[in-house]
Amino acid sequence: MHPNTAKEKIMSIAVRYYSRSGNTKKVAEYIAEAAGVNAVSVDSKDAALTEKADVLFIGGALYAYGIDDNLKKYLETLSADKVGKAVVFSTSWLSKHALDVIRKFLSDKGISVESQTLYFKSKAVDSCKDETLKFAKKFI
Ligand SMILES: Cc1cc2nc3c(=O)[nH]c(=O)nc-3n(C[C@H](O)[C@H](O)[C@H](O)COP(=O)(O)O)c2cc1C
């Protein structure tokens, strides 16, 4: 059974990410699988939130201690009336700093951000499926 079908109210879940080499994309796709939705890259024409997302999973990696401009641009388009709560995820070689950068963009927009985050080192992404599904289901 899809997780949503057990709830009285169907929650609207969205998964957005930016990934240059596929690591963060893989995590996004596992989250999307748990939620029964598609993971959409922020540079896709389908990335805009057409309806309010009760939960927005939003992820990106760290590049030279910053996040990609495509993700920055997308974060700037978000607003509190379109996002109930954001859940942030990231991958990198070592640093979790992208989580903080993304969180700050969201908080500055007045968007509520879940304190729990999901992070994997790049080399751990291949075996992250179970943990990712378990994490995602907490918010679905
Ligand atoms: C140009 C470049 C710069 C990076 N800089 C950092 C960094 O400062 N700190 C870090 O921990 N990882 C760094 N990484 C590693 C990436 O964050 C990591 O490979 C990540 O999983 C990539 O995600 P993606 O496949 O979704 O693009 C860098 C990678 C690249 C290609």
The ligand as a Tripos MOL2 file, in Angstrom:
@<TRIPOS>MOLECULE
LIG
   31    33     1     0     0
SMALL
NO_CHARGES

@<TRIPOS>ATOM
      1 C1         34.1520   20.7060   -8.3140 C.3       1 LIG1
      2 C2         33.8050   19.9150   -7.0760 C.ar      1 LIG1
      3 C3         34.0010   20.4960   -5.8220 C.ar      1 LIG1
      4 C4         33.6850   19.7680   -4.6510 C.ar      1 LIG1
      5 N1         33.8890   20.3570   -3.4420 N.ar      1 LIG1
      6 C5         33.6280   19.6590   -2.3170 C.ar      1 LIG1
      7 C6         33.8410   20.2340   -1.0270 C.ar      1 LIG1
      8 O1         34.2370   21.3960   -0.8950 O.2       1 LIG1
      9 N2         33.6150   19.4630    0.0740 N.ar      1 LIG1
     10 C7         33.1460   18.1730   -0.0180 C.ar      1 LIG1
     11 O2         32.9510   17.5420    1.0160 O.2       1 LIG1
     12 N3         32.8780   17.6100   -1.2340 N.ar      1 LIG1
     13 C8         33.1140   18.3040   -2.3680 C.ar      1 LIG1
     14 N4         32.8640   17.7550   -3.5910 N.ar      1 LIG1
     15 C9         32.2980   16.4140   -3.6750 C.3       1 LIG1
     16 C10        30.8140   16.4120   -4.0490 C.3       1 LIG1
     17 O3         30.0440   17.1400   -3.1000 O.3       1 LIG1
     18 C11        30.3080   14.9540   -4.0700 C.3       1 LIG1
     19 O4         30.9850   14.2480   -5.0780 O.3       1 LIG1
     20 C12        28.8230   14.8840   -4.2490 C.3       1 LIG1
     21 O5         28.3710   13.5820   -3.9060 O.3       1 LIG1
     22 C13        28.4180   15.2100   -5.6690 C.3       1 LIG1
     23 O6         27.0520   15.0940   -5.7870 O.3       1 LIG1
     24 P1         26.3270   14.9330   -7.1760 P.3       1 LIG1
     25 O7         26.7940   13.6180   -7.7780 O.co2     1 LIG1
     26 O8         24.9100   14.8980   -6.8150 O.co2     1 LIG1
     27 O9         26.7220   16.1040   -8.0240 O.co2     1 LIG1
     28 C14        33.1860   18.4500   -4.7600 C.ar      1 LIG1
     29 C15        33.0080   17.8830   -6.0290 C.ar      1 LIG1
     30 C16        33.2880   18.5980   -7.1700 C.ar      1 LIG1
     31 C17        33.0720   17.9550   -8.5140 C.3       1 LIG1
@<TRIPOS>BOND
     1     1     2 1
     2     2     3 ar
     3     2    30 ar
     4     3     4 ar
     5     4     5 ar
     6     4    28 ar
     7     5     6 ar
     8     6     7 ar
     9     6    13 1
    10     7     8 2
    11     7     9 ar
    12     9    10 ar
    13    10    11 2
    14    10    12 ar
    15    12    13 ar
    16    13    14 ar
    17    14    15 1
    18    14    28 ar
    19    15    16 1
    20    16    17 1
    21    16    18 1
    22    18    19 1
    23    18    20 1
    24    20    21 1
    25    20    22 1
    26    22    23 1
    27    23    24 1
    28    24    25 2
    29    24    26 1
    30    24    27 1
    31    28    29 ar
    32    29    30 ar
    33    30    31 1
@<TRIPOS>SUBSTRUCTURE
     1 LIG1         1 GROUP 0 **** ****
